Amino acid sequence: MKGQVKRALLIKISHLFSLGFMTCLTACNQQHKMNIKLEESQLTTARQGHTLHHAQVFSKDGKWIVYDTRNDDTQIGSTGRIEMINIETGESKVLYQTSNQSEYGPGVGAATFSPVANRVLFIQGIRNSDEHKPYGMTRRTGVAIDIERPEQPIFMDARDIFPPFTAGALRGGTHAHSWSGDGEWISFTYNDYIMEQLAKTDSSVLDLRVVGVMCPGKVVVKDDGSLENNRGEMFSAVVTEVTERPRWGSDEIEKAFDEAWIGKDGYIKTGGAKQKRAIAFQGNVRDSLGNIVTEVFVVNIPNDITQAVVDKPLEGTGKSRPNPPQGTEQRRLTFTSSRKYPGIQGPRHWLRTSADGQSVFFLMKDDEGIVQVFAVPTVGGQIRQVTKNPFAVQSAFSISPDDRFVSYVSDNSVFITEIGSGETERITRKSSDANAPIGAITWSYDGSCLAYNRYVTDGDERWLQLFVLK
């Protein structure tokens, strides 16, 4: 009898050991199946800043990374240079240097590479910036440089702040420019100079941030010699509807910002129709109690943005902001007011979408109060939690070109999560707060390399340097 008990006990222990081994093996295989093999290296060492934009920093062939020379995110107005560096050779090149740069402007920053051309695009302050008219939210525009022709600025969006205003031109400041998947159109967020000035004397008016787009089409603006205005290579239009006082509990918004193009080639709408151009953006609504809640919105954009709605001129008036073109369709995608932690929350980030346009990704707190990556179908539906880490996402995030992974900073390390399975790997060692990875972990167009910033101490100074994972 004792022998039978002993044998049974040994069989049970053996079985438990086998189960434990198989569980370990399965876990190891699950962790290994991501097969992420990336090696970190420091790309820059110069005693200056090297600030990366939140997306599209790699050239189309993956050989170059573009950056501005800020050493702090707040320093665009006092930064005068755009550069790029070769990720294989370490060779750096100056692409553009502003004229008459001072602490008040013009300033440059937030540079991006076209996905299809050897062209970079960045913010530049208005050329006459000085102590009395410094760089600001309503005083900036988009300038491009063809890398074969450095120092030759191409003004992309036209600017006209003197009535009668010009259709296709804007009256303020564009920034955070993003190329559409085909490289033909550009999106941006925008603040209007005319509304900013009117708000100083009329309390019913507010300078509300909106989202706009540019499409091919030159816009001529009269040059009066003040350098306030400029002609543009592209036709611009605001595409989002905002209002100073949204109704509580409605889908009306008072701010539209931090957008993303949907898909490389749009998305398929409910019913099967193709929407070629659309943007996902963050919009601030008021819940039933009047609290601000940030939700995900979508705006479908017509192929022709030159046609105005009757009595709503694209260019706006002296007492009204520019208007969306005929055919834009704005809709709310998320409804999170009833959640324990409502609305988009966490570090500042731009929405991201899958290449096929089926999903929109954003940051929000889970029920434990931890900031995670979430996704929602572009046509509407249930929100899905993508990351489930015990520590919060600390940065903007990026989606890999094949839609398989999301990259981000968490616990002072670079992390990558497989979107489909939720499997997560820590890619870099945990750093101190002083030199942790900063900003979006951005993918090259072929998915073989990621780039990001870290501060590196050099004597008594700290410089924002570029790092890559290859």
NUVOBA-711433 format. One record per residue (C-alpha): y, z, x; residue in one letter; residue number from 0. Coordinates in pm, whole numbers, always signed. Example, Ala and Ser with C-alpha at 12.3 -4.5 7.8 and 13.67 -1.06 7.14 Angstrom:
2
      Y      Z      X r   k
   -450   +780  +1230 a   0
   -106   +714  +1367 s   1
end
This chain:
470
      Y      Z      X r   k
     +0     +0     +0 m   0
   +238    +94   +279 k   1
   +151   -234   +452 g   2
   +232   -434   +141 q   3
   +570   -261   +109 v   4
   +641   -325   +475 k   5
   +549   -693   +442 r   6
   +762   -728   +129 a   7
  +1054   -559   +303 l   8
  +1019   -792   +603 l   9
  +1004  -1096   +374 i  10
  +1319   -977   +192 k  11
  +1507   -916   +519 i  12
  +1395  -1256   +646 s  13
  +1513  -1416   +322 h  14
  +1851  -1240   +340 l  15
  +1891  -1342   +704 f  16
  +1807  -1699   +607 s  17
  +2061  -1692   +326 l  18
  +2323  -1545   +558 g  19
  +2251  -1808   +821 f  20
  +2270  -2090   +566 m  21
  +2593  -1947   +424 t  22
  +2741  -1935   +774 c  23
  +2613  -2284   +848 l  24
  +2757  -2419   +523 t  25
  +3094  -2253   +591 a  26
  +3098  -2386   +945 c  27
  +3009  -2734   +824 n  28
  +3280  -2716   +557 q  29
  +3535  -2613   +816 q  30
  +3416  -2874  +1061 h  31
  +3406  -3158   +810 k  32
  +3787  -3192   +826 m  33
  +3735  -3297  +1189 n  34
  +4099  -3238  +1283 i  35
  +4139  -3281  +1658 k  36
  +4501  -3246  +1759 l  37
  +4656  -3142  +2089 e  38
  +5007  -2994  +2104 e  39
  +5256  -3102  +2370 s  40
  +5629  -3055  +2426 q  41
  +5805  -3390  +2416 l  42
  +6167  -3302  +2508 t  43
  +6319  -3068  +2765 t  44
  +6690  -3165  +2782 a  45
  +6941  -2882  +2745 r  46
  +7062  -2993  +2403 q  47
  +6943  -2985  +2044 g  48
  +6682  -3230  +1912 h  49
  +6682  -3197  +1534 t  50
  +6427  -3388  +1328 l  51
  +6489  -3497   +971 h  52
  +6240  -3388   +705 h  53
  +6063  -3728   +689 a  54
  +6035  -4081   +831 q  55
  +6119  -3988  +1191 v  56
  +5861  -4222  +1351 f  57
  +5921  -4590  +1422 s  58
  +5698  -4833  +1232 k  59
  +5476  -4880  +1541 d  60
  +5455  -4505  +1601 g  61
  +5596  -4526  +1955 k  62
  +5940  -4370  +1900 w  63
  +6080  -4062  +1728 i  64
  +6444  -4051  +1618 v  65
  +6655  -3733  +1612 y  66
  +7011  -3606  +1624 d  67
  +7142  -3366  +1889 t  68
  +7213  -3066  +1666 r  69
  +7089  -2735  +1795 n  70
  +7127  -2583  +1450 d  71
  +7079  -2727  +1103 d  72
  +7438  -2645  +1006 t  73
  +7604  -2845  +1287 q  74
  +7614  -3203  +1157 i  75
  +7996  -3208  +1149 g  76
  +8024  -3123  +1518 s  77
  +7731  -3339  +1637 t  78
  +7809  -3685  +1764 g  79
  +7489  -3849  +1888 r  80
  +7171  -4011  +1757 i  81
  +6885  -4064  +2004 e  82
  +6521  -4167  +2010 m  83
  +6234  -4085  +2248 i  84
  +5912  -4264  +2334 n  85
  +5614  -4040  +2261 i  86
  +5402  -4195  +2538 e  87
  +5648  -4231  +2826 t  88
  +5908  -3965  +2739 g  89
  +6188  -4221  +2782 e  90
  +6491  -4136  +2568 s  91
  +6765  -4372  +2451 k  92
  +7105  -4311  +2296 v  93
  +7135  -4521  +1979 l  94
  +7479  -4417  +1861 y  95
  +7774  -4203  +1966 q  96
  +8063  -4131  +1728 t  97
  +8422  -4206  +1822 s  98
  +8680  -3927  +1834 n  99
  +8419  -3658  +1777 q 100
  +8551  -3303  +1733 s 101
  +8433  -2979  +1578 e 102
  +8570  -3112  +1247 y 103
  +8382  -3442  +1247 g 104
  +8303  -3718  +1189 p 105
  +7954  -3591  +1283 g 106
  +7611  -3750  +1252 v 107
  +7265  -3623  +1163 g 108
  +6942  -3646   +961 a 109
  +6816  -3974  +1111 a 110
  +6523  -4170   +968 t 111
  +6331  -4482  +1071 f 112
  +6272  -4770   +831 s 113
  +5900  -4811   +755 p 114
  +5922  -5188   +801 v 115
  +6207  -5262  +1045 a 116
  +6341  -5140  +1381 n 117
  +6635  -4975  +1207 r 118
  +6742  -4612  +1179 v 119
  +6962  -4460   +911 l 120
  +7162  -4138   +928 f 121
  +7450  -3940   +782 i 122
  +7795  -3999   +929 q 123
  +8110  -3814   +829 g 124
  +8416  -4010   +721 i 125
  +8578  -4171  +1025 r 126
  +8918  -4005   +986 n 127
  +8778  -3651   +987 s 128
  +9008  -3392  +1139 d 129
  +9116  -3031  +1097 e 130
  +9278  -3109   +762 h 131
  +9003  -3341   +635 k 132
  +8681  -3215   +795 p 133
  +8324  -3328   +748 y 134
  +8193  -3205   +413 g 135
  +7957  -3270   +124 m 136
  +8190  -3527    -36 t 137
  +8298  -3677   +297 r 138
  +7992  -3850   +442 r 139
  +7810  -4180   +415 t 140
  +7496  -4361   +532 g 141
  +7515  -4559   +857 v 142
  +7236  -4766  +1012 a 143
  +7167  -4888  +1365 i 144
  +6930  -5167  +1465 d 145
  +6763  -5034  +1777 i 146
  +6803  -5369  +1953 e 147
  +7180  -5335  +1900 r 148
  +7277  -4974  +1974 p 149
  +7634  -4854  +1913 e 150
  +7691  -5117  +1641 q 151
  +7715  -4919  +1313 p 152
  +7615  -5079   +983 i 153
  +7771  -4904   +684 f 154
  +7506  -4903   +412 m 155
  +7676  -4749   +106 d 156
  +8029  -4859    +26 a 157
  +8296  -4593    -37 r 158
  +8608  -4628   -253 d 159
  +8809  -4319   -352 i 160
  +9122  -4498   -477 f 161
  +9147  -4636   -834 p 162
  +9058  -4881   -964 p 163
  +8714  -4782   -834 f 164
  +8456  -5042   -736 t 165
  +8116  -5087   -904 a 166
  +7844  -5054   -641 g 167
  +8061  -4827   -427 a 168
  +8067  -4447   -443 l 169
  +8354  -4199   -425 r 170
  +8206  -3917   -220 g 171
  +7925  -3827    +14 g 172
  +7563  -3946    +42 t 173
  +7307  -3761   +251 h 174
  +6934  -3693   +312 a 175
  +6863  -4066   +291 h 176
  +6502  -4181   +235 s 177
  +6358  -4532   +253 w 178
  +6137  -4661    -28 s 179
  +5781  -4750    +70 g 180
  +5868  -5119   +110 d 181
  +6183  -5038   +308 g 182
  +6402  -5232    +63 e 183
  +6577  -4948   -122 w 184
  +6721  -4612    -14 i 185
  +6753  -4287   -208 s 186
  +6998  -4005   -140 f 187
  +7162  -3698   -287 t 188
  +7530  -3722   -364 y 189
  +7846  -3519   -427 n 190
  +8155  -3684   -572 d 191
  +8496  -3644   -403 y 192
  +8696  -3731   -716 i 193
  +8517  -3461   -920 m 194
  +8554  -3213   -635 e 195
  +8930  -3260   -634 q 196
  +8958  -3257  -1015 l 197
  +8763  -2929  -1031 a 198
  +9042  -2761   -835 k 199
  +9280  -2803  -1129 t 200
  +9042  -2832  -1428 d 201
  +8796  -2544  -1480 s 202
  +8586  -2752  -1722 s 203
  +8488  -2986  -1438 v 204
  +8233  -2907  -1169 l 205
  +8126  -3105   -863 d 206
  +7756  -3139   -955 l 207
  +7498  -3273   -711 r 208
  +7308  -3582   -827 v 209
  +7055  -3833   -693 v 210
  +7134  -4198   -629 g 211
  +6985  -4515   -484 v 212
  +7095  -4822   -290 m 213
  +6952  -5172   -321 c 214
  +7026  -5493   -127 p 215
  +7364  -5639   -216 g 216
  +7690  -5629    -23 k 217
  +7986  -5447   -177 v 218
  +8339  -5534    -63 v 219
  +8603  -5261    -69 v 220
  +8966  -5314    +26 k 221
  +9050  -5166   +367 d 222
  +9386  -4988   +345 d 223
  +9379  -4865   +705 g 224
  +9319  -4498   +615 s 225
  +8950  -4509   +716 l 226
  +8871  -4325   +390 e 227
  +8701  -4631   +245 n 228
  +8441  -4871   +381 n 229
  +8250  -5173   +261 r 230
  +7873  -5152   +241 g 231
  +7562  -5362   +300 e 232
  +7399  -5225    -15 m 233
  +7483  -5172   -383 f 234
  +7478  -4802   -480 s 235
  +7435  -4625   -813 a 236
  +7381  -4270   -933 v 237
  +7052  -4253  -1130 v 238
  +7033  -3895  -1265 t 239
  +7206  -3736  -1564 e 240
  +7366  -3394  -1514 v 241
  +7597  -3181  -1724 t 242
  +7831  -2891  -1649 e 243
  +7686  -2669  -1920 r 244
  +7324  -2751  -2008 p 245
  +7192  -2612  -2335 r 246
  +6963  -2314  -2288 w 247
  +6599  -2402  -2336 g 248
  +6665  -2779  -2314 s 249
  +6576  -3044  -2054 d 250
  +6942  -3089  -1960 e 251
  +7014  -3022  -1593 i 252
  +7317  -2913  -1396 e 253
  +7193  -3017  -1053 k 254
  +6960  -3293   -926 a 255
  +6848  -3277   -564 f 256
  +6583  -3305   -289 d 257
  +6410  -3615   -420 e 258
  +6121  -3840   -315 a 259
  +6023  -4197   -394 w 260
  +5711  -4204   -610 i 261
  +5429  -4383   -427 g 262
  +5453  -4664   -176 k 263
  +5479  -4907   -466 d 264
  +5560  -4699   -773 g 265
  +5305  -4567  -1021 y 266
  +5107  -4655  -1333 i 267
  +5261  -4515  -1649 k 268
  +5073  -4382  -1947 t 269
  +4951  -4692  -2125 g 270
  +4885  -4885  -1804 g 271
  +5225  -5043  -1733 a 272
  +5345  -5052  -1371 k 273
  +5668  -4874  -1282 q 274
  +5782  -5035   -959 k 275
  +6059  -4792   -863 r 276
  +6081  -4427   -957 a 277
  +6197  -4102   -801 i 278
  +6077  -3745   -839 a 279
  +6348  -3484   -796 f 280
  +6424  -3117   -846 q 281
  +6644  -3032  -1141 g 282
  +6803  -2702  -1240 n 283
  +6764  -2619  -1609 v 284
  +6856  -2307  -1808 r 285
  +6570  -2125  -1979 d 286
  +6599  -1968  -2325 s 287
  +6772  -1664  -2172 l 288
  +7016  -1869  -1967 g 289
  +6844  -1817  -1631 n 290
  +6840  -2103  -1381 i 291
  +6489  -2246  -1332 v 292
  +6419  -2535  -1097 t 293
  +6171  -2789  -1236 e 294
  +6026  -3125  -1135 v 295
  +6179  -3433  -1296 f 296
  +6110  -3806  -1275 v 297
  +6354  -4093  -1320 v 298
  +6230  -4448  -1371 n 299
  +6470  -4698  -1215 i 300
  +6523  -5054  -1343 p 301
  +6488  -5348  -1105 n 302
  +6854  -5432  -1170 d 303
  +7088  -5137  -1117 i 304
  +7409  -5342  -1147 t 305
  +7424  -5326  -1528 q 306
  +7624  -5041  -1683 a 307
  +7575  -4867  -2016 v 308
  +7856  -4946  -2260 v 309
  +8157  -4718  -2201 d 310
  +7983  -4555  -1903 k 311
  +8099  -4742  -1592 p 312
  +7874  -4721  -1289 l 313
  +8174  -4631  -1072 e 314
  +8302  -4356  -1301 g 315
  +8666  -4292  -1387 t 316
  +8939  -4064  -1263 g 317
  +8806  -3794  -1495 k 318
  +8432  -3861  -1500 s 319
  +8157  -3897  -1242 r 320
  +7965  -4220  -1175 p 321
  +7704  -4304  -1439 n 322
  +7339  -4417  -1421 p 323
  +7277  -4787  -1483 p 324
  +7132  -4929  -1800 q 325
  +6753  -4885  -1816 g 326
  +6712  -4557  -1626 t 327
  +6468  -4315  -1794 e 328
  +6480  -3948  -1698 q 329
  +6207  -3701  -1802 r 330
  +6098  -3350  -1720 r 331
  +5758  -3313  -1554 l 332
  +5701  -2936  -1524 t 333
  +5756  -2649  -1768 f 334
  +5712  -2324  -1578 t 335
  +5936  -2074  -1758 s 336
  +5638  -1879  -1890 s 337
  +5478  -1830  -1548 r 338
  +5492  -1493  -1371 k 339
  +5716  -1659  -1108 y 340
  +5888  -1950  -1286 p 341
  +6016  -2264  -1119 g 342
  +6008  -2419   -776 i 343
  +6046  -2144   -515 q 344
  +6023  -2099   -141 g 345
  +6197  -2256   +159 p 346
  +6412  -2561   +100 r 347
  +6191  -2866    +74 h 348
  +6190  -3219    -57 w 349
  +5933  -3324   -313 l 350
  +5647  -3538   -187 r 351
  +5425  -3784   -371 t 352
  +5089  -3943   -303 s 353
  +5090  -4298   -169 a 354
  +4929  -4422   -490 d 355
  +5204  -4254   -693 g 356
  +4965  -4046   -903 q 357
  +5078  -3697   -793 s 358
  +5399  -3509   -714 v 359
  +5382  -3212   -474 f 360
  +5615  -2912   -458 f 361
  +5635  -2546   -354 l 362
  +5605  -2257   -596 m 363
  +5487  -1897   -594 k 364
  +5133  -1823   -709 d 365
  +5056  -1524   -931 d 366
  +5047  -1300   -623 e 367
  +5404  -1399   -534 g 368
  +5296  -1612   -234 i 369
  +5461  -1951   -184 v 370
  +5197  -2227   -199 q 371
  +5179  -2606   -233 v 372
  +5119  -2727   -590 f 373
  +5073  -3072   -744 a 374
  +5131  -3223  -1087 v 375
  +5033  -3570  -1220 p 376
  +5328  -3809  -1222 t 377
  +5260  -3900  -1585 v 378
  +5256  -3531  -1679 g 379
  +4977  -3279  -1714 g 380
  +4835  -2962  -1571 q 381
  +4975  -2817  -1248 i 382
  +4716  -2770   -973 r 383
  +4738  -2525   -683 q 384
  +4663  -2703   -352 v 385
  +4691  -2426    -91 t 386
  +4551  -2075   -141 k 387
  +4653  -1893   +175 n 388
  +4712  -1518   +200 p 389
  +5053  -1590   +358 f 390
  +5344  -1802   +235 a 391
  +5435  -2158   +328 v 392
  +5740  -2126   +554 q 393
  +5869  -2484   +573 s 394
  +5907  -2817   +407 a 395
  +5574  -3000   +397 f 396
  +5441  -3354   +445 s 397
  +5154  -3557   +300 i 398
  +4940  -3764   +538 s 399
  +4957  -4144   +491 p 400
  +4599  -4154   +359 d 401
  +4679  -3884    +98 d 402
  +4407  -3659   +241 r 403
  +4607  -3377   +403 f 404
  +4921  -3170   +360 v 405
  +5088  -3027   +673 s 406
  +5323  -2730   +683 y 407
  +5422  -2412   +869 v 408
  +5266  -2081   +764 s 409
  +5214  -1750   +945 d 410
  +5425  -1896  +1232 n 411
  +5167  -2172  +1291 s 412
  +5111  -2535  +1198 v 413
  +4855  -2557   +918 f 414
  +4678  -2853   +760 i 415
  +4505  -2836   +422 t 416
  +4272  -3098   +279 e 417
  +4423  -3175    -60 i 418
  +4099  -3250   -240 g 419
  +3891  -2953   -125 s 420
  +4156  -2696    -35 g 421
  +3992  -2648   +306 e 422
  +4256  -2522   +550 t 423
  +4281  -2506   +928 e 424
  +4530  -2334  +1155 r 425
  +4621  -2606  +1405 i 426
  +4841  -2416  +1651 t 427
  +4827  -2058  +1769 r 428
  +5039  -1803  +1586 k 429
  +5383  -1782  +1750 s 430
  +5655  -1521  +1754 s 431
  +5942  -1558  +1509 d 432
  +6164  -1676  +1795 a 433
  +5963  -1987  +1881 n 434
  +5762  -2062  +1568 a 435
  +5741  -2423  +1446 p 436
  +6048  -2518  +1240 i 437
  +6100  -2774   +965 g 438
  +5863  -3029   +820 a 439
  +5550  -3123  +1016 i 440
  +5598  -3499   +987 t 441
  +5324  -3764  +1015 w 442
  +5351  -4098  +1191 s 443
  +5295  -4399   +966 y 444
  +4937  -4444  +1094 d 445
  +4856  -4073  +1064 g 446
  +4764  -4029  +1431 s 447
  +5054  -3804  +1533 c 448
  +5268  -3524  +1390 l 449
  +5614  -3415  +1506 a 450
  +5815  -3097  +1455 y 451
  +6071  -2865  +1616 n 452
  +6048  -2537  +1806 r 453
  +6317  -2337  +1985 y 454
  +6245  -2301  +2357 v 455
  +6421  -2042  +2574 t 456
  +6588  -2180  +2887 d 457
  +6756  -1901  +3086 g 458
  +7010  -1740  +2857 d 459
  +7002  -2031  +2611 e 460
  +6768  -2155  +2341 r 461
  +6734  -2525  +2266 w 462
  +6567  -2696  +1973 l 463
  +6298  -2915  +2128 q 464
  +6051  -3171  +1994 l 465
  +5678  -3108  +1988 f 466
  +5398  -3341  +1887 v 467
  +5035  -3304  +1785 l 468
  +4826  -3605  +1884 k 469
end
